[in-house]
């Protein structure tokens, strides 16, 4: 790991994401997209909303038709696949710290895909990318409990690297959960947030929007910004409904303790997004 990196360790990432590909496939949409969807209308489906999200961020980064795109925190490869198969990208590199995710991608990827079990802090591309997208990874870039100054320094290193990897005018599309402005937490919300940090996402901390802006200043210009906390509440509810409907299958895969933990984590997430204790930021930044 590069000196100065202060985010979640590979072990902390694997604690969560390596619980089992089959377990996640039970309750995620068919693309295994494990991040907030972009919903339209009451009759929308999770699968359609996830594809819409991928397309929104791809367009924001100006990735369609690009020769080379970087996906920081590529998950099970849904964005990588969408970029190549739908948006005409020639080659996409995906970074993950999850053995299970990398292994899954390698079961279907051809030579247009380069999935690496590698931290962004250790990534050394041989030439710039045309666009960068990062979905649901930024939450892991600062360890829980770090003071603001150190969090901002960690985020700054990430934006500096992205700036180095892009040409002038190149874009980074970023989606991340962030702290919400409703700081009047009730006791249940406090309990659920602490449970999620300790049991589900260890060594991870949510940024404030102001920290992202401060860390990216003079490196990137914010082009668009939206907060879709309500979209993530709906996404987590959809996941929870499916997990409950397939609970017997989940029990057979991971056991009662893990299933109960995930039910509580998803229900707690719905609560915290609905009450705006946490938000969901989609930000498009342009290299200056």
HELIX and SHEET records of a PDB file:
HELIX    1   1 UNK A   10  UNK A   17  1                                   8    
HELIX    2   2 UNK A   21  UNK A   27  1                                   7    
HELIX    3   3 UNK A   46  UNK A   60  1                                  15    
HELIX    4   4 UNK A   78  UNK A   85  1                                   8    
HELIX    5   5 UNK A   99  UNK A  106  1                                   8    
HELIX    6   6 UNK A  120  UNK A  122  5                                   3    
HELIX    7   7 UNK A  138  UNK A  140  5                                   3    
HELIX    8   8 UNK A  148  UNK A  165  1                                  18    
HELIX    9   9 UNK A  187  UNK A  195  1                                   9    
HELIX   10  10 UNK A  196  UNK A  200  3                                   5    
HELIX   11  11 UNK A  209  UNK A  216  1                                   8    
HELIX   12  12 UNK A  229  UNK A  245  1                                  17    
HELIX   13  13 UNK A  247  UNK A  254  1                                   8    
HELIX   14  14 UNK A  256  UNK A  274  1                                  19    
SHEET    1   A 7 UNK A 113  UNK A 117  0                                        
SHEET    2   A 7 UNK A  91  UNK A  96  1                                        
SHEET    3   A 7 UNK A  68  UNK A  72  1                                        
SHEET    4   A 7 UNK A 129  UNK A 135  1                                        
SHEET    5   A 7 UNK A 166  UNK A 179  1                                        
SHEET    6   A 7 UNK A 278  UNK A 287 -1                                        
SHEET    7   A 7 UNK A 220  UNK A 227 -1                                        
END                                                                             
